[in-house]
Amino acid sequence: MPTRTADAQWNGDLPSGNGTMEFGGGAFSGQYSFGSRFEEGAGTNPEELIAAAHAGCFSMQLAGLLGQAGHAPDSVRTTAKIHLDKDDGGFSITRSVLESEASVSGLDDDEFQRIASEAKEICPVSRALGAIEISLDARLAG
């Protein structure tokens, strides 16, 4: 299996510095800063990139399991919300909330929920995030 890489450059001190992150062979390049991470400033942040990875991984895993069960989806759309919280020890990523909707013909909700729950447990990014709470709200479209 290939090894995936990303690069980050930070310039300056934490509160007034800035940086860039890039991955995908140049497919994504974005700025980040203290403001984009801990406030509502312009740019991205590491937690958004984890959210994108989790949403993408879960969508692919769910589509794969649905297909294996004989219910190939027309589409799967997932949003992941990564929570960064501060406590006495500093900042921690504490949970990921997945919200997913799939368009699948001929599948009842009980079976869909079972497959979605399995996808949440076995997608590689969920496994990598195993130390945090991961919740799922999965819906069939239509």
VOPAGU-2260 file (C-alpha; in pm, 1 decimal, decimal comma):
REM VOPAGU-2260
SITE   aa  ch    i         X         Y         Z
SITE  MET   A    0       0,0       0,0       0,0
SITE  PRO   A    1     125,3     351,4     -70,9
SITE  THR   A    2     239,0     586,4     203,9
SITE  ARG   A    3      51,4     917,7     201,5
SITE  THR   A    4     227,6    1242,1     283,9
SITE  ALA   A    5     142,9    1600,5     367,8
SITE  ASP   A    6     366,8    1898,0     431,5
SITE  ALA   A    7     331,8    2191,4     668,2
SITE  GLN   A    8     540,1    2506,1     708,3
SITE  TRP   A    9     501,3    2742,3    1007,5
SITE  ASN   A   10     660,0    3087,0    1019,3
SITE  GLY   A   11     694,6    3293,3    1335,2
SITE  ASP   A   12     563,6    3253,0    1686,0
SITE  LEU   A   13     229,2    3090,7    1768,6
SITE  PRO   A   14      -1,9    3390,3    1817,9
SITE  SER   A   15     117,6    3603,4    1526,5
SITE  GLY   A   16     274,1    3346,9    1293,5
SITE  ASN   A   17     121,2    3174,1     994,6
SITE  GLY   A   18     175,5    2873,5     780,7
SITE  THR   A   19      69,9    2659,2     488,8
SITE  MET   A   20     -29,9    2295,4     458,7
SITE  GLU   A   21     -41,3    2095,2     141,1
SITE  PHE   A   22    -115,3    1741,0      35,6
SITE  GLY   A   23    -234,5    1533,3    -257,3
SITE  GLY   A   24      60,5    1614,1    -476,5
SITE  GLY   A   25     -45,5    1979,0    -477,6
SITE  ALA   A   26    -420,0    1907,4    -503,3
SITE  PHE   A   27    -469,3    2107,5    -182,7
SITE  SER   A   28    -266,7    2393,9     -45,0
SITE  GLY   A   29    -403,1    2619,0     224,2
SITE  GLN   A   30    -299,7    2875,5     478,6
SITE  TYR   A   31    -344,0    2835,7     850,4
SITE  SER   A   32    -285,6    3051,9    1154,0
SITE  PHE   A   33    -364,8    3087,2    1521,7
SITE  GLY   A   34    -683,9    3266,8    1416,5
SITE  SER   A   35    -797,8    2992,2    1178,0
SITE  ARG   A   36    -736,8    2726,1    1439,3
SITE  PHE   A   37    -848,9    2875,6    1769,1
SITE  GLU   A   38   -1079,6    3157,1    1651,4
SITE  GLU   A   39   -1286,2    3218,4    1337,9
SITE  GLY   A   40   -1003,2    3345,6    1116,9
SITE  ALA   A   41    -959,5    3279,1     746,8
SITE  GLY   A   42    -780,6    2963,9     639,0
SITE  THR   A   43    -785,8    2601,8     741,7
SITE  ASN   A   44    -648,4    2409,8    1039,5
SITE  PRO   A   45    -534,9    2058,1    1126,5
SITE  GLU   A   46    -876,1    1967,0    1270,3
SITE  GLU   A   47   -1053,5    2053,1     942,7
SITE  LEU   A   48    -814,0    1826,5     759,5
SITE  ILE   A   49    -887,5    1544,1    1004,4
SITE  ALA   A   50   -1259,8    1610,9     951,6
SITE  ALA   A   51   -1216,4    1591,1     573,4
SITE  ALA   A   52   -1023,4    1265,9     608,7
SITE  HIS   A   53   -1286,9    1115,1     837,5
SITE  ALA   A   54   -1580,1    1220,4     616,3
SITE  GLY   A   55   -1410,3    1087,2     303,8
SITE  CYS   A   56   -1301,9     762,2     464,0
SITE  PHE   A   57   -1643,1     692,3     615,7
SITE  SER   A   58   -1824,9     768,3     287,2
SITE  MET   A   59   -1602,5     526,2      97,7
SITE  GLN   A   60   -1630,6     257,0     366,8
SITE  LEU   A   61   -2010,3     285,7     376,8
SITE  ALA   A   62   -2034,9     268,6      -3,3
SITE  GLY   A   63   -1812,4     -39,6      -2,8
SITE  LEU   A   64   -2012,6    -222,9     262,9
SITE  LEU   A   65   -2343,5    -131,7      99,7
SITE  GLY   A   66   -2213,5    -267,4    -230,8
SITE  GLN   A   67   -2096,2    -589,8     -65,1
SITE  ALA   A   68   -2445,4    -630,9      79,2
SITE  GLY   A   69   -2596,0    -599,9    -269,5
SITE  HIS   A   70   -2715,7    -240,5    -226,4
SITE  ALA   A   71   -2472,8     -22,2    -420,7
SITE  PRO   A   72   -2555,4     338,1    -330,9
SITE  ASP   A   73   -2628,4     614,4    -578,2
SITE  SER   A   74   -2449,0     853,0    -342,1
SITE  VAL   A   75   -2315,5     894,5      11,2
SITE  ARG   A   76   -2260,8    1241,8     157,0
SITE  THR   A   77   -2092,2    1276,7     496,1
SITE  THR   A   78   -1999,6    1570,9     716,1
SITE  ALA   A   79   -1753,6    1519,7    1000,6
SITE  LYS   A   80   -1732,2    1769,0    1285,0
SITE  ILE   A   81   -1408,5    1747,8    1482,8
SITE  HIS   A   82   -1423,8    1897,7    1832,1
SITE  LEU   A   83   -1111,1    2064,2    1972,4
SITE  ASP   A   84   -1150,6    2134,1    2344,2
SITE  LYS   A   85    -925,1    2287,4    2605,6
SITE  ASP   A   86    -872,4    2148,4    2953,3
SITE  ASP   A   87    -605,9    2183,2    3221,0
SITE  GLY   A   88    -362,7    1975,6    3014,0
SITE  GLY   A   89    -399,1    2186,7    2699,1
SITE  PHE   A   90    -593,2    2126,2    2379,2
SITE  SER   A   91    -728,9    1784,8    2275,9
SITE  ILE   A   92    -939,4    1650,9    1994,0
SITE  THR   A   93   -1224,5    1500,7    2194,2
SITE  ARG   A   94   -1473,6    1368,6    1942,8
SITE  SER   A   95   -1581,2    1337,4    1581,9
SITE  VAL   A   96   -1947,1    1366,2    1490,0
SITE  LEU   A   97   -2037,8    1204,1    1157,9
SITE  GLU   A   98   -2357,2    1303,0     977,5
SITE  SER   A   99   -2421,0    1097,6     668,7
SITE  GLU   A  100   -2697,0    1058,3     413,5
SITE  ALA   A  101   -2700,9     784,2     152,0
SITE  SER   A  102   -2924,3     737,9    -148,0
SITE  VAL   A  103   -2979,4     362,5    -174,3
SITE  SER   A  104   -3263,8     180,4    -349,4
SITE  GLY   A  105   -3438,8    -117,8    -191,1
SITE  LEU   A  106   -3280,5    -104,0     152,9
SITE  ASP   A  107   -3471,2     -80,7     480,6
SITE  ASP   A  108   -3351,0     148,8     758,2
SITE  ASP   A  109   -3262,3    -129,1    1005,1
SITE  GLU   A  110   -3021,2    -289,9     758,4
SITE  PHE   A  111   -2884,3      51,7     661,8
SITE  GLN   A  112   -2817,2     142,1    1026,1
SITE  ARG   A  113   -2636,9    -187,6    1083,3
SITE  ILE   A  114   -2413,6    -132,8     780,4
SITE  ALA   A  115   -2350,0     234,2     869,0
SITE  SER   A  116   -2253,7     138,7    1223,9
SITE  GLU   A  117   -2009,6    -120,4    1093,5
SITE  ALA   A  118   -1860,9     135,4     852,1
SITE  LYS   A  119   -1807,2     376,8    1142,7
SITE  GLU   A  120   -1618,7     110,3    1337,6
SITE  ILE   A  121   -1394,1     -19,5    1059,8
SITE  CYS   A  122   -1306,3     279,9     843,1
SITE  PRO   A  123    -929,9     334,4     880,0
SITE  VAL   A  124    -965,3     695,6     998,7
SITE  SER   A  125   -1213,8     590,6    1269,5
SITE  ARG   A  126    -959,4     332,0    1379,9
SITE  ALA   A  127    -685,9     596,1    1385,4
SITE  LEU   A  128    -911,1     819,8    1596,0
SITE  GLY   A  129    -992,3     533,3    1832,8
SITE  ALA   A  130    -901,5     729,8    2145,0
SITE  ILE   A  131   -1190,2     974,1    2094,7
SITE  GLU   A  132   -1567,7     945,0    2090,3
SITE  ILE   A  133   -1714,4     898,3    1742,7
SITE  SER   A  134   -2088,6     944,0    1699,2
SITE  LEU   A  135   -2295,0     879,5    1387,8
SITE  ASP   A  136   -2625,5    1011,5    1257,4
SITE  ALA   A  137   -2694,3     816,2     936,3
SITE  ARG   A  138   -3001,4     864,6     718,2
SITE  LEU   A  139   -3137,1     711,3     403,9
SITE  ALA   A  140   -3227,2     980,2     151,4
SITE  GLY   A  141   -3582,9    1011,5      30,7
